[in-house]
Amino acid sequence: MTKIAKKVDPRSLETQKIIKIMFQTAYGEQKGRNKPIMVGLAAPQIGIFKRIILVDVKADGKGKTGDLRVYINPEIIWSSKREGEWYEGCYSTGRICGIVSRPITIKIKTFTMTPQGCNREFRKYSDYVARIFQHEIDHLDGKIFTDHIKNPDHLHWVEEKEFPLYRNKEAWRNWPKKASLNMVK
C-alpha cells in the first residue's frame, strides 16, 4: 500500500515543529561528511507523512550546495516535454543509485517560509534543481526514484567512497556494479 502524505497548515505550530526536525536531520546528515551531501529531504523519509520538503536550490549535481529551503504543500503544476537523464540516489535507498529520466523544467505551486512569514509562490526550476523537486515530491506521493527505472542496467550499487568516481565524467552512465529492485523493496 502506498502512503500519500497529507497537506498541512503552513502556519501551524505542528508544521513548524516538523520543519525544525527536518532541518536537524538534513544538517545532522551533512556534518563531517564529504560527499554525497543531502540536497533534498521529504518529511515521509523520516516517518512524517506530511507534504513538506527541503530542497537545496543552489545544488548543481556536481557537489555545489548552499541554500537548503523549505517548501510546504508543493505541487508540480507544469513540466516540460523535454526530459534528461541523470543519476539519482536517496537517503531512503542507501547505496542504491540509478539513472532516471525526468522533465528538465518544471513549475511548482507551494508555500515558502521567510523571516517575514509564510508566502504562496509559483516558481519555475530547471535542470538539477527541477530533478530534486521531482524526486522529493515523489516521496510525498508514495514513490521513490527506482519506480521510474525500467532498464535493470540503470540500477547501480555505489559504495560511499565510490561516489566521487560515480559522479565524475558521467561514469554513472556505464557503472559496472549493478543492483536489483529486490534490494530496494
mmCIF file of the C-alpha atoms, coordinates in Angstrom:
data_MODEL
# 
_entry.id   MODEL 
# 
loop_
_atom_site.group_PDB 
_atom_site.id 
_atom_site.type_symbol 
_atom_site.label_atom_id 
_atom_site.label_alt_id 
_atom_site.label_comp_id 
_atom_site.label_asym_id 
_atom_site.label_entity_id 
_atom_site.label_seq_id 
_atom_site.pdbx_PDB_ins_code 
_atom_site.Cartn_x 
_atom_site.Cartn_y 
_atom_site.Cartn_z 
_atom_site.occupancy 
_atom_site.B_iso_or_equiv 
_atom_site.pdbx_formal_charge 
_atom_site.auth_seq_id 
_atom_site.auth_comp_id 
_atom_site.auth_asym_id 
_atom_site.auth_atom_id 
_atom_site.pdbx_PDB_model_num 
ATOM 1   C CA . MET A 1 1   ? 0.000  0.000  0.000   1.00 0.00 ? 1   MET A CA 1 
ATOM 2   C CA . THR A 1 2   ? 1.333  3.414  -1.000  1.00 0.00 ? 2   THR A CA 1 
ATOM 3   C CA . LYS A 1 3   ? 1.123  6.056  1.684   1.00 0.00 ? 3   LYS A CA 1 
ATOM 4   C CA . ILE A 1 4   ? 0.358  9.560  0.393   1.00 0.00 ? 4   ILE A CA 1 
ATOM 5   C CA . ALA A 1 5   ? 1.479  12.497 2.557   1.00 0.00 ? 5   ALA A CA 1 
ATOM 6   C CA . LYS A 1 6   ? -1.244 14.852 3.787   1.00 0.00 ? 6   LYS A CA 1 
ATOM 7   C CA . LYS A 1 7   ? -1.368 18.614 3.250   1.00 0.00 ? 7   LYS A CA 1 
ATOM 8   C CA . VAL A 1 8   ? -0.572 20.772 6.248   1.00 0.00 ? 8   VAL A CA 1 
ATOM 9   C CA . ASP A 1 9   ? -1.471 24.218 7.515   1.00 0.00 ? 9   ASP A CA 1 
ATOM 10  C CA . PRO A 1 10  ? 1.714  26.160 6.680   1.00 0.00 ? 10  PRO A CA 1 
ATOM 11  C CA . ARG A 1 11  ? 1.268  28.463 9.678   1.00 0.00 ? 11  ARG A CA 1 
ATOM 12  C CA . SER A 1 12  ? 0.583  25.819 12.346  1.00 0.00 ? 12  SER A CA 1 
ATOM 13  C CA . LEU A 1 13  ? 2.863  25.048 15.271  1.00 0.00 ? 13  LEU A CA 1 
ATOM 14  C CA . GLU A 1 14  ? 2.877  21.378 14.207  1.00 0.00 ? 14  GLU A CA 1 
ATOM 15  C CA . THR A 1 15  ? 4.245  22.359 10.784  1.00 0.00 ? 15  THR A CA 1 
ATOM 16  C CA . GLN A 1 16  ? 6.955  24.500 12.384  1.00 0.00 ? 16  GLN A CA 1 
ATOM 17  C CA . LYS A 1 17  ? 7.987  21.562 14.613  1.00 0.00 ? 17  LYS A CA 1 
ATOM 18  C CA . ILE A 1 18  ? 8.190  19.236 11.591  1.00 0.00 ? 18  ILE A CA 1 
ATOM 19  C CA . ILE A 1 19  ? 10.339 21.764 9.700   1.00 0.00 ? 19  ILE A CA 1 
ATOM 20  C CA . LYS A 1 20  ? 12.716 22.014 12.663  1.00 0.00 ? 20  LYS A CA 1 
ATOM 21  C CA . ILE A 1 21  ? 13.082 18.209 12.805  1.00 0.00 ? 21  ILE A CA 1 
ATOM 22  C CA . MET A 1 22  ? 13.703 18.067 9.054   1.00 0.00 ? 22  MET A CA 1 
ATOM 23  C CA . PHE A 1 23  ? 16.455 20.694 9.184   1.00 0.00 ? 23  PHE A CA 1 
ATOM 24  C CA . GLN A 1 24  ? 18.054 18.886 12.135  1.00 0.00 ? 24  GLN A CA 1 
ATOM 25  C CA . THR A 1 25  ? 18.021 15.685 10.090  1.00 0.00 ? 25  THR A CA 1 
ATOM 26  C CA . ALA A 1 26  ? 19.412 17.357 6.974   1.00 0.00 ? 26  ALA A CA 1 
ATOM 27  C CA . TYR A 1 27  ? 22.232 19.181 8.728   1.00 0.00 ? 27  TYR A CA 1 
ATOM 28  C CA . GLY A 1 28  ? 22.964 16.265 11.033  1.00 0.00 ? 28  GLY A CA 1 
ATOM 29  C CA . GLU A 1 29  ? 23.386 14.138 7.927   1.00 0.00 ? 29  GLU A CA 1 
ATOM 30  C CA . GLN A 1 30  ? 25.807 16.681 6.428   1.00 0.00 ? 30  GLN A CA 1 
ATOM 31  C CA . LYS A 1 31  ? 28.077 17.185 9.453   1.00 0.00 ? 31  LYS A CA 1 
ATOM 32  C CA . GLY A 1 32  ? 31.563 15.826 8.966   1.00 0.00 ? 32  GLY A CA 1 
ATOM 33  C CA . ARG A 1 33  ? 30.740 14.203 5.628   1.00 0.00 ? 33  ARG A CA 1 
ATOM 34  C CA . ASN A 1 34  ? 32.344 14.873 2.298   1.00 0.00 ? 34  ASN A CA 1 
ATOM 35  C CA . LYS A 1 35  ? 30.114 13.539 -0.481  1.00 0.00 ? 35  LYS A CA 1 
ATOM 36  C CA . PRO A 1 36  ? 27.298 12.857 -1.162  1.00 0.00 ? 36  PRO A CA 1 
ATOM 37  C CA . ILE A 1 37  ? 25.552 15.538 0.824   1.00 0.00 ? 37  ILE A CA 1 
ATOM 38  C CA . MET A 1 38  ? 21.805 15.810 1.224   1.00 0.00 ? 38  MET A CA 1 
ATOM 39  C CA . VAL A 1 39  ? 20.313 18.164 -1.363  1.00 0.00 ? 39  VAL A CA 1 
ATOM 40  C CA . GLY A 1 40  ? 16.713 17.317 -0.528  1.00 0.00 ? 40  GLY A CA 1 
ATOM 41  C CA . LEU A 1 41  ? 14.560 15.684 2.106   1.00 0.00 ? 41  LEU A CA 1 
ATOM 42  C CA . ALA A 1 42  ? 10.851 14.845 2.247   1.00 0.00 ? 42  ALA A CA 1 
ATOM 43  C CA . ALA A 1 43  ? 9.025  14.507 5.560   1.00 0.00 ? 43  ALA A CA 1 
ATOM 44  C CA . PRO A 1 44  ? 7.878  10.921 4.747   1.00 0.00 ? 44  PRO A CA 1 
ATOM 45  C CA . GLN A 1 45  ? 11.546 9.863  4.608   1.00 0.00 ? 45  GLN A CA 1 
ATOM 46  C CA . ILE A 1 46  ? 11.726 10.432 8.354   1.00 0.00 ? 46  ILE A CA 1 
ATOM 47  C CA . GLY A 1 47  ? 8.327  8.881  9.078   1.00 0.00 ? 47  GLY A CA 1 
ATOM 48  C CA . ILE A 1 48  ? 6.233  12.066 8.989   1.00 0.00 ? 48  ILE A CA 1 
ATOM 49  C CA . PHE A 1 49  ? 3.572  11.744 6.278   1.00 0.00 ? 49  PHE A CA 1 
ATOM 50  C CA . LYS A 1 50  ? 3.034  15.454 5.690   1.00 0.00 ? 50  LYS A CA 1 
ATOM 51  C CA . ARG A 1 51  ? 3.592  17.434 2.456   1.00 0.00 ? 51  ARG A CA 1 
ATOM 52  C CA . ILE A 1 52  ? 6.809  19.213 3.421   1.00 0.00 ? 52  ILE A CA 1 
ATOM 53  C CA . ILE A 1 53  ? 10.147 19.035 1.586   1.00 0.00 ? 53  ILE A CA 1 
ATOM 54  C CA . LEU A 1 54  ? 13.571 20.628 1.797   1.00 0.00 ? 54  LEU A CA 1 
ATOM 55  C CA . VAL A 1 55  ? 15.416 21.453 -1.433  1.00 0.00 ? 55  VAL A CA 1 
ATOM 56  C CA . ASP A 1 56  ? 18.857 22.983 -1.923  1.00 0.00 ? 56  ASP A CA 1 
ATOM 57  C CA . VAL A 1 57  ? 18.190 25.469 -4.731  1.00 0.00 ? 57  VAL A CA 1 
ATOM 58  C CA . LYS A 1 58  ? 21.929 26.033 -5.317  1.00 0.00 ? 58  LYS A CA 1 
ATOM 59  C CA . ALA A 1 59  ? 22.742 22.363 -5.860  1.00 0.00 ? 59  ALA A CA 1 
ATOM 60  C CA . ASP A 1 60  ? 24.226 21.582 -9.266  1.00 0.00 ? 60  ASP A CA 1 
ATOM 61  C CA . GLY A 1 61  ? 24.710 17.802 -9.175  1.00 0.00 ? 61  GLY A CA 1 
ATOM 62  C CA . LYS A 1 62  ? 28.482 18.205 -9.126  1.00 0.00 ? 62  LYS A CA 1 
ATOM 63  C CA . GLY A 1 63  ? 28.941 18.933 -5.431  1.00 0.00 ? 63  GLY A CA 1 
ATOM 64  C CA . LYS A 1 64  ? 27.886 22.575 -5.209  1.00 0.00 ? 64  LYS A CA 1 
ATOM 65  C CA . THR A 1 65  ? 25.290 23.264 -2.495  1.00 0.00 ? 65  THR A CA 1 
ATOM 66  C CA . GLY A 1 66  ? 24.433 26.061 -0.148  1.00 0.00 ? 66  GLY A CA 1 
ATOM 67  C CA . ASP A 1 67  ? 20.765 27.070 0.074   1.00 0.00 ? 67  ASP A CA 1 
ATOM 68  C CA . LEU A 1 68  ? 18.511 24.445 1.665   1.00 0.00 ? 68  LEU A CA 1 
ATOM 69  C CA . ARG A 1 69  ? 14.937 25.790 1.761   1.00 0.00 ? 69  ARG A CA 1 
ATOM 70  C CA . VAL A 1 70  ? 11.563 24.528 2.979   1.00 0.00 ? 70  VAL A CA 1 
ATOM 71  C CA . TYR A 1 71  ? 8.561  24.017 0.694   1.00 0.00 ? 71  TYR A CA 1 
ATOM 72  C CA . ILE A 1 72  ? 5.114  23.293 2.112   1.00 0.00 ? 72  ILE A CA 1 
ATOM 73  C CA . ASN A 1 73  ? 2.351  21.526 0.145   1.00 0.00 ? 73  ASN A CA 1 
ATOM 74  C CA . PRO A 1 74  ? 4.369  21.698 -3.101  1.00 0.00 ? 74  PRO A CA 1 
ATOM 75  C CA . GLU A 1 75  ? 2.677  20.733 -6.364  1.00 0.00 ? 75  GLU A CA 1 
ATOM 76  C CA . ILE A 1 76  ? 4.126  20.423 -9.838  1.00 0.00 ? 76  ILE A CA 1 
ATOM 77  C CA . ILE A 1 77  ? 1.701  22.377 -11.997 1.00 0.00 ? 77  ILE A CA 1 
ATOM 78  C CA . TRP A 1 78  ? 3.628  22.151 -15.277 1.00 0.00 ? 78  TRP A CA 1 
ATOM 79  C CA . SER A 1 79  ? 6.534  20.153 -16.656 1.00 0.00 ? 79  SER A CA 1 
ATOM 80  C CA . SER A 1 80  ? 8.419  20.337 -19.933 1.00 0.00 ? 80  SER A CA 1 
ATOM 81  C CA . LYS A 1 81  ? 8.035  17.646 -22.561 1.00 0.00 ? 81  LYS A CA 1 
ATOM 82  C CA . ARG A 1 82  ? 11.827 17.599 -22.915 1.00 0.00 ? 82  ARG A CA 1 
ATOM 83  C CA . GLU A 1 83  ? 13.466 15.169 -20.498 1.00 0.00 ? 83  GLU A CA 1 
ATOM 84  C CA . GLY A 1 84  ? 17.010 14.480 -19.431 1.00 0.00 ? 84  GLY A CA 1 
ATOM 85  C CA . GLU A 1 85  ? 18.813 11.558 -17.809 1.00 0.00 ? 85  GLU A CA 1 
ATOM 86  C CA . TRP A 1 86  ? 20.853 11.907 -14.655 1.00 0.00 ? 86  TRP A CA 1 
ATOM 87  C CA . TYR A 1 87  ? 21.762 9.657  -11.775 1.00 0.00 ? 87  TYR A CA 1 
ATOM 88  C CA . GLU A 1 88  ? 19.809 9.741  -8.539  1.00 0.00 ? 88  GLU A CA 1 
ATOM 89  C CA . GLY A 1 89  ? 20.458 8.392  -5.091  1.00 0.00 ? 89  GLY A CA 1 
ATOM 90  C CA . CYS A 1 90  ? 18.375 8.662  -1.960  1.00 0.00 ? 90  CYS A CA 1 
ATOM 91  C CA . TYR A 1 91  ? 18.507 8.850  1.814   1.00 0.00 ? 91  TYR A CA 1 
ATOM 92  C CA . SER A 1 92  ? 15.855 6.089  1.711   1.00 0.00 ? 92  SER A CA 1 
ATOM 93  C CA . THR A 1 93  ? 17.724 3.623  -0.539  1.00 0.00 ? 93  THR A CA 1 
ATOM 94  C CA . GLY A 1 94  ? 21.227 3.743  0.911   1.00 0.00 ? 94  GLY A CA 1 
ATOM 95  C CA . ARG A 1 95  ? 23.904 2.726  -1.598  1.00 0.00 ? 95  ARG A CA 1 
ATOM 96  C CA . ILE A 1 96  ? 21.445 2.124  -4.443  1.00 0.00 ? 96  ILE A CA 1 
ATOM 97  C CA . CYS A 1 97  ? 21.543 4.722  -7.211  1.00 0.00 ? 97  CYS A CA 1 
ATOM 98  C CA . GLY A 1 98  ? 20.228 4.776  -10.730 1.00 0.00 ? 98  GLY A CA 1 
ATOM 99  C CA . ILE A 1 99  ? 19.669 6.602  -13.980 1.00 0.00 ? 99  ILE A CA 1 
ATOM 100 C CA . VAL A 1 100 ? 16.308 8.361  -14.128 1.00 0.00 ? 100 VAL A CA 1 
ATOM 101 C CA . SER A 1 101 ? 14.746 10.339 -16.962 1.00 0.00 ? 101 SER A CA 1 
ATOM 102 C CA . ARG A 1 102 ? 12.720 13.372 -15.825 1.00 0.00 ? 102 ARG A CA 1 
ATOM 103 C CA . PRO A 1 103 ? 11.388 16.615 -17.306 1.00 0.00 ? 103 PRO A CA 1 
ATOM 104 C CA . ILE A 1 104 ? 14.145 19.230 -17.482 1.00 0.00 ? 104 ILE A CA 1 
ATOM 105 C CA . THR A 1 105 ? 11.958 22.155 -16.400 1.00 0.00 ? 105 THR A CA 1 
ATOM 106 C CA . ILE A 1 106 ? 9.005  22.298 -14.000 1.00 0.00 ? 106 ILE A CA 1 
ATOM 107 C CA . LYS A 1 107 ? 6.785  24.917 -12.447 1.00 0.00 ? 107 LYS A CA 1 
ATOM 108 C CA . ILE A 1 108 ? 5.646  24.458 -8.853  1.00 0.00 ? 108 ILE A CA 1 
ATOM 109 C CA . LYS A 1 109 ? 2.999  25.953 -6.605  1.00 0.00 ? 109 LYS A CA 1 
ATOM 110 C CA . THR A 1 110 ? 3.999  25.950 -2.946  1.00 0.00 ? 110 THR A CA 1 
ATOM 111 C CA . PHE A 1 111 ? 4.155  27.787 0.342   1.00 0.00 ? 111 PHE A CA 1 
ATOM 112 C CA . THR A 1 112 ? 7.575  29.002 1.473   1.00 0.00 ? 112 THR A CA 1 
ATOM 113 C CA . MET A 1 113 ? 8.762  30.296 4.816   1.00 0.00 ? 113 MET A CA 1 
ATOM 114 C CA . THR A 1 114 ? 10.696 33.542 5.112   1.00 0.00 ? 114 THR A CA 1 
ATOM 115 C CA . PRO A 1 115 ? 11.597 35.640 8.153   1.00 0.00 ? 115 PRO A CA 1 
ATOM 116 C CA . GLN A 1 116 ? 8.553  37.771 7.255   1.00 0.00 ? 116 GLN A CA 1 
ATOM 117 C CA . GLY A 1 117 ? 6.191  34.788 7.311   1.00 0.00 ? 117 GLY A CA 1 
ATOM 118 C CA . CYS A 1 118 ? 4.546  32.260 5.024   1.00 0.00 ? 118 CYS A CA 1 
ATOM 119 C CA . ASN A 1 119 ? 4.144  33.054 1.316   1.00 0.00 ? 119 ASN A CA 1 
ATOM 120 C CA . ARG A 1 120 ? 2.342  31.351 -1.581  1.00 0.00 ? 120 ARG A CA 1 
ATOM 121 C CA . GLU A 1 121 ? 4.753  31.059 -4.519  1.00 0.00 ? 121 GLU A CA 1 
ATOM 122 C CA . PHE A 1 122 ? 4.755  29.921 -8.117  1.00 0.00 ? 122 PHE A CA 1 
ATOM 123 C CA . ARG A 1 123 ? 8.282  29.171 -9.306  1.00 0.00 ? 123 ARG A CA 1 
ATOM 124 C CA . LYS A 1 124 ? 9.967  27.669 -12.319 1.00 0.00 ? 124 LYS A CA 1 
ATOM 125 C CA . TYR A 1 125 ? 13.010 25.431 -11.862 1.00 0.00 ? 125 TYR A CA 1 
ATOM 126 C CA . SER A 1 126 ? 15.273 23.748 -14.387 1.00 0.00 ? 126 SER A CA 1 
ATOM 127 C CA . ASP A 1 127 ? 17.992 21.145 -14.612 1.00 0.00 ? 127 ASP A CA 1 
ATOM 128 C CA . TYR A 1 128 ? 19.294 19.592 -11.403 1.00 0.00 ? 128 TYR A CA 1 
ATOM 129 C CA . VAL A 1 129 ? 17.122 21.612 -9.019  1.00 0.00 ? 129 VAL A CA 1 
ATOM 130 C CA . ALA A 1 130 ? 13.997 20.625 -11.005 1.00 0.00 ? 130 ALA A CA 1 
ATOM 131 C CA . ARG A 1 131 ? 15.125 16.996 -10.603 1.00 0.00 ? 131 ARG A CA 1 
ATOM 132 C CA . ILE A 1 132 ? 15.440 17.400 -6.815  1.00 0.00 ? 132 ILE A CA 1 
ATOM 133 C CA . PHE A 1 133 ? 11.909 18.826 -6.603  1.00 0.00 ? 133 PHE A CA 1 
ATOM 134 C CA . GLN A 1 134 ? 10.504 15.944 -8.642  1.00 0.00 ? 134 GLN A CA 1 
ATOM 135 C CA . HIS A 1 135 ? 12.389 13.390 -6.546  1.00 0.00 ? 135 HIS A CA 1 
ATOM 136 C CA . GLU A 1 136 ? 11.184 14.864 -3.237  1.00 0.00 ? 136 GLU A CA 1 
ATOM 137 C CA . ILE A 1 137 ? 7.588  15.376 -4.406  1.00 0.00 ? 137 ILE A CA 1 
ATOM 138 C CA . ASP A 1 138 ? 7.600  11.708 -5.479  1.00 0.00 ? 138 ASP A CA 1 
ATOM 139 C CA . HIS A 1 139 ? 8.203  10.835 -1.801  1.00 0.00 ? 139 HIS A CA 1 
ATOM 140 C CA . LEU A 1 140 ? 5.100  12.844 -0.861  1.00 0.00 ? 140 LEU A CA 1 
ATOM 141 C CA . ASP A 1 141 ? 3.143  10.711 -3.339  1.00 0.00 ? 141 ASP A CA 1 
ATOM 142 C CA . GLY A 1 142 ? 4.496  7.415  -2.001  1.00 0.00 ? 142 GLY A CA 1 
ATOM 143 C CA . LYS A 1 143 ? 7.082  6.861  -4.749  1.00 0.00 ? 143 LYS A CA 1 
ATOM 144 C CA . ILE A 1 144 ? 10.857 6.546  -4.893  1.00 0.00 ? 144 ILE A CA 1 
ATOM 145 C CA . PHE A 1 145 ? 13.215 7.135  -7.809  1.00 0.00 ? 145 PHE A CA 1 
ATOM 146 C CA . THR A 1 146 ? 13.547 3.428  -8.563  1.00 0.00 ? 146 THR A CA 1 
ATOM 147 C CA . ASP A 1 147 ? 9.842  3.400  -9.525  1.00 0.00 ? 147 ASP A CA 1 
ATOM 148 C CA . HIS A 1 148 ? 10.901 5.329  -12.656 1.00 0.00 ? 148 HIS A CA 1 
ATOM 149 C CA . ILE A 1 149 ? 13.635 2.877  -13.701 1.00 0.00 ? 149 ILE A CA 1 
ATOM 150 C CA . LYS A 1 150 ? 12.572 0.354  -16.332 1.00 0.00 ? 150 LYS A CA 1 
ATOM 151 C CA . ASN A 1 151 ? 16.009 -0.758 -17.565 1.00 0.00 ? 151 ASN A CA 1 
ATOM 152 C CA . PRO A 1 152 ? 17.682 -3.030 -14.940 1.00 0.00 ? 152 PRO A CA 1 
ATOM 153 C CA . ASP A 1 153 ? 21.129 -1.865 -16.157 1.00 0.00 ? 153 ASP A CA 1 
ATOM 154 C CA . HIS A 1 154 ? 20.237 1.613  -14.882 1.00 0.00 ? 154 HIS A CA 1 
ATOM 155 C CA . LEU A 1 155 ? 20.115 0.447  -11.242 1.00 0.00 ? 155 LEU A CA 1 
ATOM 156 C CA . HIS A 1 156 ? 23.521 0.648  -9.510  1.00 0.00 ? 156 HIS A CA 1 
ATOM 157 C CA . TRP A 1 157 ? 25.254 -0.245 -6.255  1.00 0.00 ? 157 TRP A CA 1 
ATOM 158 C CA . VAL A 1 158 ? 27.622 2.547  -5.178  1.00 0.00 ? 158 VAL A CA 1 
ATOM 159 C CA . GLU A 1 159 ? 29.740 2.420  -2.042  1.00 0.00 ? 159 GLU A CA 1 
ATOM 160 C CA . GLU A 1 160 ? 30.084 5.734  -0.211  1.00 0.00 ? 160 GLU A CA 1 
ATOM 161 C CA . LYS A 1 161 ? 33.786 6.027  -1.070  1.00 0.00 ? 161 LYS A CA 1 
ATOM 162 C CA . GLU A 1 162 ? 32.933 5.465  -4.773  1.00 0.00 ? 162 GLU A CA 1 
ATOM 163 C CA . PHE A 1 163 ? 30.621 8.483  -5.147  1.00 0.00 ? 163 PHE A CA 1 
ATOM 164 C CA . PRO A 1 164 ? 33.314 10.870 -6.436  1.00 0.00 ? 164 PRO A CA 1 
ATOM 165 C CA . LEU A 1 165 ? 34.169 8.321  -9.138  1.00 0.00 ? 165 LEU A CA 1 
ATOM 166 C CA . TYR A 1 166 ? 30.490 7.590  -9.875  1.00 0.00 ? 166 TYR A CA 1 
ATOM 167 C CA . ARG A 1 167 ? 29.766 11.298 -10.452 1.00 0.00 ? 167 ARG A CA 1 
ATOM 168 C CA . ASN A 1 168 ? 32.989 12.100 -12.302 1.00 0.00 ? 168 ASN A CA 1 
ATOM 169 C CA . LYS A 1 169 ? 32.689 12.453 -16.091 1.00 0.00 ? 169 LYS A CA 1 
ATOM 170 C CA . GLU A 1 170 ? 29.332 10.689 -16.024 1.00 0.00 ? 170 GLU A CA 1 
ATOM 171 C CA . ALA A 1 171 ? 30.811 7.327  -15.012 1.00 0.00 ? 171 ALA A CA 1 
ATOM 172 C CA . TRP A 1 172 ? 27.293 6.534  -13.801 1.00 0.00 ? 172 TRP A CA 1 
ATOM 173 C CA . ARG A 1 173 ? 26.248 6.002  -17.420 1.00 0.00 ? 173 ARG A CA 1 
ATOM 174 C CA . ASN A 1 174 ? 28.305 2.767  -17.573 1.00 0.00 ? 174 ASN A CA 1 
ATOM 175 C CA . TRP A 1 175 ? 28.602 1.824  -13.907 1.00 0.00 ? 175 TRP A CA 1 
ATOM 176 C CA . PRO A 1 176 ? 29.690 -1.835 -13.606 1.00 0.00 ? 176 PRO A CA 1 
ATOM 177 C CA . LYS A 1 177 ? 28.162 -2.620 -10.186 1.00 0.00 ? 177 LYS A CA 1 
ATOM 178 C CA . LYS A 1 178 ? 24.501 -3.417 -10.671 1.00 0.00 ? 178 LYS A CA 1 
ATOM 179 C CA . ALA A 1 179 ? 21.722 -3.523 -8.091  1.00 0.00 ? 179 ALA A CA 1 
ATOM 180 C CA . SER A 1 180 ? 18.277 -5.058 -8.330  1.00 0.00 ? 180 SER A CA 1 
ATOM 181 C CA . LEU A 1 181 ? 14.825 -3.808 -7.418  1.00 0.00 ? 181 LEU A CA 1 
ATOM 182 C CA . ASN A 1 182 ? 14.676 -6.644 -4.866  1.00 0.00 ? 182 ASN A CA 1 
ATOM 183 C CA . MET A 1 183 ? 17.382 -4.816 -2.920  1.00 0.00 ? 183 MET A CA 1 
ATOM 184 C CA . VAL A 1 184 ? 15.099 -1.757 -2.613  1.00 0.00 ? 184 VAL A CA 1 
ATOM 185 C CA . LYS A 1 185 ? 11.796 -3.310 -1.570  1.00 0.00 ? 185 LYS A CA 1 
# 
